[in-house]
Amino acid sequence: MINEERLINEFLELVKIDSPSGKEGRLAQVLIEKLSTLGLKVSVDDAGEKVGGETGNVIARLKGKPGAPAILFSCHMDNVMPCEGVKPVIKDGVIYSDGTTVLGADNKAGIAAVLEALRVVKENSIDHGDVEVVFSIWEEGGLRGASNLNADLLTAKYAFVLDSGGSPGEIITSGPAQDKIEVKLIGRAAHAGVAPEEGISAIMMAARAIDRMKLLRIDEETTANIGVINGGQATNIVTPEVTVKAEARSLSEEKLSAQTRHMVEAFEKAAAEFGGRAEIEVTRMYPPFRVEESDDIVRGVKRALERIGITGYTRSTGGGSDTNIFNGMRIKAVNLGIGERKPHTLEEHIHIKDLVDTARMVIEIIRVFAEM
């Protein structure tokens, strides 16, 4: 039932539309037109106003038969840079960029699959319950679109996020919460050659704090990293200020809080030892999620995959996605593999087979949950 040529052409059309985070306006308008043409009721929420973007999240609903649970498919519209002027290339059944940009399969492959699946459902009068679609903004760099999504516009009981790198068959059932830790270490400037003893080095504070920290892989559920350090102007100045950006993640909120507290205390203690001070801001970016193997949503996805000859399997991830946000909204959600290979790199690509299988998977998920 899938029209492979139509699916490929639509994916190529989408990746050619520039949509870096915060600048998804043109893509949103194209998608609004496509969804409306398919007969969905479309709206745009005010998330763009809240985060300073060109558009809000695109939310659409296809009414279905009563009694079946409402389900939701979600993909994000934005791409990481460099994503402007994408020139897709097809070679041996695989779609690449020309090597100067990312491809944008993360996450436009998901969008294309959803659109094709909806067309097939309409063309073949396939039974379905209410099907909702969320194309979110600004997922990259903080899930800002989903975090500001107007949940009052949704009725779905189950959500399927099409945004994982494994081939169709992969079902992500747990993911960590993340804390963002932003630190400003403040010392005192002095001439490094004439009177260094009069200075307080913020670089030395940072070095001592970081040296004492447990970082990278903490345990099977927890990670932490120092990602960015900025400070200093010249070698003849005792550096008075350093900023540090760090993160901690864990599947356990208790462990996450403990790791974040450990990192904050290390910065505070080091600053005090040198006679400086630390200004620290911690932000919980998103909650963790965990869906049981026995849950209806997992069993339903596995059944849908089995119908198209694919064996479903579950696993955990160390990354964040809009899946975290939907579960935090009390909408049971899993993240599904769609074959995004080497995302966030110039080598990003997707196999046409995975693109087609993703669309087939979406159709069968619609069928399975309509039968519930």
Kinemage of the C-alpha trace (Angstrom):
@kinemage 1
@onewidth
@group {chain A} dominant
@subgroup {mainchain}
@vectorlist {calphas} color= white
{ca met a 1} P 0.000 0.000 0.000
{ca ile a 2} L 2.903 2.331 0.598
{ca asn a 3} L 3.693 4.453 -2.450
{ca glu a 4} L 7.482 4.269 -2.176
{ca glu a 5} L 8.184 6.850 -4.867
{ca arg a 6} L 5.780 9.345 -3.283
{ca leu a 7} L 7.300 8.749 0.155
{ca ile a 8} L 10.852 9.276 -1.077
{ca asn a 9} L 9.953 12.411 -3.010
{ca glu a 10} L 8.169 13.903 -0.014
{ca phe a 11} L 11.134 13.166 2.247
{ca leu a 12} L 13.467 14.846 -0.267
{ca glu a 13} L 11.109 17.832 -0.392
{ca leu a 14} L 11.109 18.167 3.398
{ca val a 15} L 14.881 17.951 3.902
{ca lys a 16} L 15.365 20.761 1.375
{ca ile a 17} L 13.323 23.128 3.572
{ca asp a 18} L 15.651 24.918 5.984
{ca ser a 19} L 14.474 24.477 9.579
{ca pro a 20} L 17.152 25.105 12.206
{ca ser a 21} L 15.896 25.317 15.780
{ca gly a 22} L 13.708 28.381 16.227
{ca lys a 23} L 13.311 28.881 12.486
{ca glu a 24} L 10.794 26.210 11.584
{ca gly a 25} L 8.182 28.660 10.254
{ca arg a 26} L 8.400 27.763 6.550
{ca leu a 27} L 8.333 24.036 7.228
{ca ala a 28} L 5.391 24.457 9.589
{ca gln a 29} L 3.361 26.197 6.869
{ca val a 30} L 4.100 23.397 4.398
{ca leu a 31} L 3.055 20.769 6.925
{ca ile a 32} L -0.105 22.649 7.886
{ca glu a 33} L -1.141 22.631 4.218
{ca lys a 34} L -0.360 18.932 3.819
{ca leu a 35} L -2.233 17.910 6.976
{ca ser a 36} L -5.221 20.076 6.103
{ca thr a 37} L -5.381 18.561 2.623
{ca leu a 38} L -5.495 15.122 4.255
{ca gly a 39} L -8.564 16.196 6.205
{ca leu a 40} L -7.005 16.720 9.622
{ca lys a 41} L -8.044 19.578 11.856
{ca val a 42} L -4.851 21.613 12.388
{ca ser a 43} L -3.837 24.181 15.001
{ca val a 44} L -0.632 25.849 16.147
{ca asp a 45} L -0.012 26.479 19.837
{ca asp a 46} L 1.839 29.406 21.445
{ca ala a 47} L 5.099 27.574 22.187
{ca gly a 48} L 6.905 29.712 19.602
{ca glu a 49} L 6.000 32.890 21.467
{ca lys a 50} L 7.267 31.393 24.716
{ca val a 51} L 10.653 30.317 23.355
{ca gly a 52} L 11.211 33.044 20.760
{ca gly a 53} L 10.667 30.950 17.642
{ca glu a 54} L 9.001 31.609 14.294
{ca thr a 55} L 6.129 29.203 14.937
{ca gly a 56} L 4.574 27.056 17.599
{ca asn a 57} L 4.059 23.306 17.617
{ca val a 58} L 1.831 22.022 14.821
{ca ile a 59} L -0.979 19.914 16.278
{ca ala a 60} L -3.459 17.985 14.125
{ca arg a 61} L -6.259 15.476 14.632
{ca leu a 62} L -7.908 12.946 12.348
{ca lys a 63} L -11.247 11.928 13.828
{ca gly a 64} L -11.895 8.196 13.936
{ca lys a 65} L -14.403 5.653 15.115
{ca pro a 66} L -15.609 5.963 18.709
{ca gly a 67} L -14.457 3.479 21.313
{ca ala a 68} L -10.874 3.062 20.139
{ca pro a 69} L -8.162 4.795 22.189
{ca ala a 70} L -6.841 8.047 20.753
{ca ile a 71} L -3.204 7.744 19.710
{ca leu a 72} L -0.555 10.302 18.852
{ca phe a 73} L 2.452 10.352 16.528
{ca ser a 74} L 5.156 12.915 17.208
{ca cys a 75} L 8.236 14.146 15.344
{ca his a 76} L 10.250 17.339 15.665
{ca met a 77} L 10.586 19.835 12.823
{ca asp a 78} L 13.989 21.312 13.650
{ca asn a 79} L 17.429 20.109 12.609
{ca val a 80} L 20.873 20.684 14.077
{ca met a 81} L 23.273 22.911 12.173
{ca pro a 82} L 24.582 22.843 9.512
{ca cys a 83} L 21.154 22.148 8.043
{ca glu a 84} L 20.633 24.950 5.537
{ca gly a 85} L 20.823 24.250 1.820
{ca val a 86} L 20.573 20.468 2.144
{ca lys a 87} L 21.252 18.674 -1.147
{ca pro a 88} L 20.116 15.049 -0.791
{ca val a 89} L 21.836 12.318 -2.777
{ca ile a 90} L 20.544 8.772 -3.358
{ca lys a 91} L 23.115 5.999 -3.768
{ca asp a 92} L 22.574 2.237 -3.591
{ca gly a 93} L 19.257 2.506 -1.758
{ca val a 94} L 20.524 5.011 0.799
{ca ile a 95} L 19.808 8.744 1.074
{ca tyr a 96} L 22.687 11.014 2.112
{ca ser a 97} L 23.384 14.735 2.032
{ca asp a 98} L 26.137 15.933 -0.284
{ca gly a 99} L 28.477 15.990 2.719
{ca thr a 100} L 28.331 19.738 3.430
{ca thr a 101} L 25.295 19.572 5.734
{ca val a 102} L 23.404 17.122 7.877
{ca leu a 103} L 20.685 15.267 5.978
{ca gly a 104} L 17.781 16.010 8.316
{ca ala a 105} L 16.469 12.447 8.570
{ca asp a 106} L 16.522 13.394 12.243
{ca asn a 107} L 13.592 13.987 12.277
{ca lys a 108} L 12.077 14.592 8.828
{ca ala a 109} L 12.135 10.872 8.069
{ca gly a 110} L 9.556 10.480 10.812
{ca ile a 111} L 7.464 13.337 9.446
{ca ala a 112} L 7.493 11.879 5.928
{ca ala a 113} L 6.509 8.445 7.254
{ca val a 114} L 3.571 9.860 9.206
{ca leu a 115} L 2.296 11.809 6.190
{ca glu a 116} L 2.535 8.767 3.912
{ca ala a 117} L 0.818 6.548 6.475
{ca leu a 118} L -2.057 9.014 6.839
{ca arg a 119} L -2.489 9.110 3.053
{ca val a 120} L -2.623 5.321 2.879
{ca val a 121} L -5.157 5.205 5.710
{ca lys a 122} L -7.379 7.683 3.852
{ca glu a 123} L -6.917 6.091 0.407
{ca asn a 124} L -7.758 2.615 1.661
{ca ser a 125} L -10.460 3.557 4.185
{ca ile a 126} L -8.516 1.793 6.957
{ca asp a 127} L -10.372 1.696 10.287
{ca his a 128} L -8.829 3.973 12.881
{ca gly a 129} L -9.573 5.704 16.134
{ca asp a 130} L -8.688 9.344 16.690
{ca val a 131} L -5.159 9.936 15.409
{ca glu a 132} L -3.322 13.009 16.658
{ca val a 133} L -0.103 14.416 15.252
{ca val a 134} L 2.386 16.727 16.947
{ca phe a 135} L 5.210 18.222 14.914
{ca ser a 136} L 7.211 20.015 17.567
{ca ile a 137} L 9.640 22.912 17.404
{ca trp a 138} L 13.076 23.287 18.974
{ca glu a 139} L 13.577 19.700 20.121
{ca glu a 140} L 17.309 19.898 19.574
{ca gly a 141} L 19.042 21.593 22.468
{ca gly a 142} L 16.444 21.164 25.180
{ca leu a 143} L 13.027 19.833 24.075
{ca arg a 144} L 11.771 23.402 24.229
{ca gly a 145} L 8.809 22.916 21.919
{ca ala a 146} L 7.392 19.860 23.670
{ca ser a 147} L 8.076 21.393 27.080
{ca asn a 148} L 5.783 24.282 26.133
{ca leu a 149} L 3.209 22.156 24.318
{ca asn a 150} L -0.408 22.949 25.154
{ca ala a 151} L -1.468 19.550 26.493
{ca asp a 152} L -5.082 20.728 26.681
{ca leu a 153} L -5.213 20.338 22.896
{ca leu a 154} L -4.477 16.598 23.153
{ca thr a 155} L -6.732 13.674 23.983
{ca ala a 156} L -4.362 10.794 23.167
{ca lys a 157} L -3.871 7.944 25.608
{ca tyr a 158} L -0.742 6.645 23.851
{ca ala a 159} L 2.058 8.508 22.044
{ca phe a 160} L 4.598 7.184 19.547
{ca val a 161} L 7.654 9.371 19.059
{ca leu a 162} L 9.421 8.552 15.789
{ca asp a 163} L 12.907 9.750 16.652
{ca ser a 164} L 15.385 6.984 17.427
{ca gly a 165} L 18.350 5.806 15.402
{ca gly a 166} L 17.706 2.069 15.411
{ca ser a 167} L 15.893 0.449 12.516
{ca pro a 168} L 12.140 -0.127 12.824
{ca gly a 169} L 11.772 -2.754 15.538
{ca glu a 170} L 13.544 -0.772 18.234
{ca ile a 171} L 11.247 0.372 21.065
{ca ile a 172} L 12.762 2.764 23.603
{ca thr a 173} L 10.971 2.170 26.904
{ca ser a 174} L 13.111 4.147 29.338
{ca gly a 175} L 15.164 7.318 29.246
{ca pro a 176} L 16.857 9.552 31.816
{ca ala a 177} L 16.019 12.866 33.361
{ca gln a 178} L 18.584 15.598 32.821
{ca asp a 179} L 19.835 18.478 34.965
{ca lys a 180} L 21.560 21.409 33.297
{ca ile a 181} L 24.190 22.963 35.582
{ca glu a 182} L 25.456 26.463 34.777
{ca val a 183} L 28.234 27.837 36.957
{ca lys a 184} L 29.962 31.198 37.220
{ca leu a 185} L 33.133 31.111 39.318
{ca ile a 186} L 34.191 34.570 40.472
{ca gly a 187} L 37.668 35.379 41.726
{ca arg a 188} L 39.775 38.538 41.537
{ca ala a 189} L 41.942 39.898 38.730
{ca ala a 190} L 45.603 40.778 39.247
{ca his a 191} L 48.746 41.187 37.151
{ca ala a 192} L 50.091 37.657 36.793
{ca gly a 193} L 53.724 38.840 36.638
{ca val a 194} L 53.761 41.773 39.053
{ca ala a 195} L 51.339 40.783 41.841
{ca pro a 196} L 49.821 37.359 41.265
{ca glu a 197} L 49.341 36.859 45.009
{ca glu a 198} L 46.727 39.618 44.944
{ca gly a 199} L 44.578 37.649 42.498
{ca ile a 200} L 42.136 34.800 42.912
{ca ser a 201} L 42.172 32.501 39.899
{ca ala a 202} L 38.754 31.317 38.749
{ca ile a 203} L 40.529 28.812 36.505
{ca met a 204} L 42.176 27.224 39.526
{ca met a 205} L 38.790 27.042 41.265
{ca ala a 206} L 37.296 25.262 38.264
{ca ala a 207} L 40.246 22.889 37.978
{ca arg a 208} L 40.081 21.888 41.649
{ca ala a 209} L 36.316 21.402 41.564
{ca ile a 210} L 36.348 19.301 38.404
{ca asp a 211} L 39.286 17.200 39.610
{ca arg a 212} L 37.220 16.151 42.627
{ca met a 213} L 34.104 15.220 40.679
{ca lys a 214} L 32.800 11.842 39.665
{ca leu a 215} L 32.123 12.290 35.944
{ca leu a 216} L 31.191 10.441 32.736
{ca arg a 217} L 29.766 6.967 33.544
{ca ile a 218} L 28.727 7.028 37.198
{ca asp a 219} L 26.729 3.783 37.223
{ca glu a 220} L 24.442 1.836 34.899
{ca glu a 221} L 21.743 4.506 35.233
{ca thr a 222} L 23.693 7.738 35.657
{ca thr a 223} L 26.091 9.902 33.628
{ca ala a 224} L 27.625 13.345 34.091
{ca asn a 225} L 29.772 15.630 31.976
{ca ile a 226} L 31.535 18.987 31.935
{ca gly a 227} L 30.753 20.260 28.462
{ca val a 228} L 31.876 23.881 28.134
{ca ile a 229} L 34.430 26.052 29.970
{ca asn a 230} L 34.972 29.709 29.128
{ca gly a 231} L 37.201 32.300 30.743
{ca gly a 232} L 40.377 34.285 30.589
{ca gln a 233} L 41.673 37.078 28.382
{ca ala a 234} L 45.462 36.980 28.528
{ca thr a 235} L 48.274 35.041 30.168
{ca asn a 236} L 49.384 38.081 32.185
{ca ile a 237} L 46.039 38.368 33.982
{ca val a 238} L 44.940 36.173 36.875
{ca thr a 239} L 41.561 35.098 35.500
{ca pro a 240} L 38.773 36.633 37.579
{ca glu a 241} L 35.813 34.772 36.074
{ca val a 242} L 35.094 31.411 34.481
{ca thr a 243} L 31.793 29.977 33.301
{ca val a 244} L 31.179 26.248 33.194
{ca lys a 245} L 28.293 24.390 31.555
{ca ala a 246} L 27.682 20.847 32.711
{ca glu a 247} L 24.997 18.202 32.832
{ca ala a 248} L 23.942 15.131 34.771
{ca arg a 249} L 21.493 12.437 33.675
{ca ser a 250} L 19.929 9.422 35.338
{ca leu a 251} L 17.034 7.032 35.006
{ca ser a 252} L 16.627 7.519 38.767
{ca glu a 253} L 15.594 10.968 39.960
{ca glu a 254} L 17.092 10.175 43.363
{ca lys a 255} L 20.464 9.358 41.805
{ca leu a 256} L 20.252 12.412 39.559
{ca ser a 257} L 19.627 14.713 42.498
{ca ala a 258} L 22.560 13.156 44.358
{ca gln a 259} L 24.929 13.551 41.379
{ca thr a 260} L 23.892 17.142 40.767
{ca arg a 261} L 24.286 17.967 44.460
{ca his a 262} L 27.774 16.407 44.396
{ca met a 263} L 28.808 18.586 41.440
{ca val a 264} L 27.339 21.765 42.934
{ca glu a 265} L 29.066 21.134 46.252
{ca ala a 266} L 32.406 20.577 44.513
{ca phe a 267} L 32.157 23.991 42.824
{ca glu a 268} L 31.057 25.717 46.029
{ca lys a 269} L 33.808 24.126 48.129
{ca ala a 270} L 36.557 24.943 45.633
{ca ala a 271} L 35.413 28.556 45.352
{ca ala a 272} L 35.397 28.942 49.146
{ca glu a 273} L 38.870 27.424 49.495
{ca phe a 274} L 40.322 30.040 47.144
{ca gly a 275} L 38.379 32.919 48.658
{ca gly a 276} L 36.130 33.338 45.631
{ca arg a 277} L 32.476 32.538 45.098
{ca ala a 278} L 30.310 30.382 42.898
{ca glu a 279} L 27.021 31.381 41.331
{ca ile a 280} L 25.210 28.209 40.260
{ca glu a 281} L 21.927 27.620 38.451
{ca val a 282} L 20.464 24.129 38.119
{ca thr a 283} L 17.571 23.431 35.748
{ca arg a 284} L 15.704 20.131 35.515
{ca met a 285} L 15.353 19.908 31.738
{ca tyr a 286} L 12.968 16.978 31.589
{ca pro a 287} L 11.785 14.037 33.696
{ca pro a 288} L 12.786 10.383 33.250
{ca phe a 289} L 10.415 7.811 31.844
{ca arg a 290} L 10.024 4.080 32.149
{ca val a 291} L 7.390 1.983 30.394
{ca glu a 292} L 6.963 -1.651 31.407
{ca glu a 293} L 7.440 -4.469 28.908
{ca ser a 294} L 3.947 -5.713 29.739
{ca asp a 295} L 2.266 -2.368 29.057
{ca asp a 296} L -0.402 -2.189 26.351
{ca ile a 297} L 1.613 0.324 24.324
{ca val a 298} L 4.632 -1.991 24.064
{ca arg a 299} L 2.529 -5.061 23.319
{ca gly a 300} L 0.624 -3.097 20.669
{ca val a 301} L 3.781 -1.901 18.908
{ca lys a 302} L 5.238 -5.422 18.910
{ca arg a 303} L 2.007 -6.750 17.396
{ca ala a 304} L 2.105 -4.077 14.689
{ca leu a 305} L 5.729 -4.870 13.892
{ca glu a 306} L 5.014 -8.600 13.746
{ca arg a 307} L 2.362 -7.954 11.092
{ca ile a 308} L 4.985 -6.425 8.807
{ca gly a 309} L 7.532 -9.147 9.473
{ca ile a 310} L 9.703 -7.294 11.992
{ca thr a 311} L 10.587 -8.488 15.489
{ca gly a 312} L 10.184 -5.741 18.055
{ca tyr a 313} L 12.607 -5.386 20.956
{ca thr a 314} L 12.893 -2.960 23.861
{ca arg a 315} L 15.861 -1.094 25.209
{ca ser a 316} L 16.852 1.909 27.301
{ca thr a 317} L 18.534 5.094 26.100
{ca gly a 318} L 20.842 7.646 27.652
{ca gly a 319} L 19.425 10.477 25.541
{ca gly a 320} L 16.436 12.738 25.957
{ca ser a 321} L 13.560 13.164 23.500
{ca asp a 322} L 10.014 14.453 23.380
{ca thr a 323} L 9.116 11.004 24.771
{ca asn a 324} L 10.219 12.254 28.193
{ca ile a 325} L 7.824 15.183 27.981
{ca phe a 326} L 4.781 13.155 26.886
{ca asn a 327} L 5.268 10.679 29.718
{ca gly a 328} L 5.556 13.638 32.081
{ca met a 329} L 2.148 14.770 30.761
{ca arg a 330} L 0.697 11.352 31.735
{ca ile a 331} L 0.477 10.281 28.096
{ca lys a 332} L 2.084 6.845 27.865
{ca ala a 333} L 4.848 7.216 25.266
{ca val a 334} L 7.644 5.215 23.647
{ca asn a 335} L 10.326 6.288 21.194
{ca leu a 336} L 10.555 4.136 18.074
{ca gly a 337} L 13.523 3.398 15.825
{ca ile a 338} L 13.202 4.799 12.307
{ca gly a 339} L 16.744 4.326 10.992
{ca glu a 340} L 18.305 7.768 11.527
{ca arg a 341} L 21.947 6.829 10.951
{ca lys a 342} L 24.798 9.025 12.258
{ca pro a 343} L 22.498 11.953 13.180
{ca his a 344} L 24.100 15.311 13.988
{ca thr a 345} L 26.985 14.606 11.596
{ca leu a 346} L 27.763 15.318 7.948
{ca glu a 347} L 27.613 11.531 7.402
{ca glu a 348} L 23.941 11.321 8.401
{ca his a 349} L 21.935 8.997 6.149
{ca ile a 350} L 18.891 6.752 6.009
{ca his a 351} L 18.205 3.513 4.139
{ca ile a 352} L 15.131 3.751 1.932
{ca lys a 353} L 13.995 0.389 3.324
{ca asp a 354} L 13.916 1.860 6.846
{ca leu a 355} L 11.938 4.861 5.609
{ca val a 356} L 9.385 2.568 3.967
{ca asp a 357} L 9.236 0.230 6.977
{ca thr a 358} L 8.621 3.198 9.276
{ca ala a 359} L 5.581 4.234 7.246
{ca arg a 360} L 4.349 0.613 7.242
{ca met a 361} L 4.844 0.479 11.013
{ca val a 362} L 2.784 3.641 11.543
{ca ile a 363} L -0.084 2.184 9.502
{ca glu a 364} L -0.082 -1.048 11.474
{ca ile a 365} L 0.067 0.782 14.814
{ca ile a 366} L -3.043 2.701 13.711
{ca arg a 367} L -4.737 -0.620 12.830
{ca val a 368} L -3.758 -2.405 16.027
{ca phe a 369} L -4.893 0.331 18.381
{ca ala a 370} L -8.149 0.774 16.446
{ca glu a 371} L -8.867 -2.877 17.268
{ca met a 372} L -8.471 -2.352 21.017
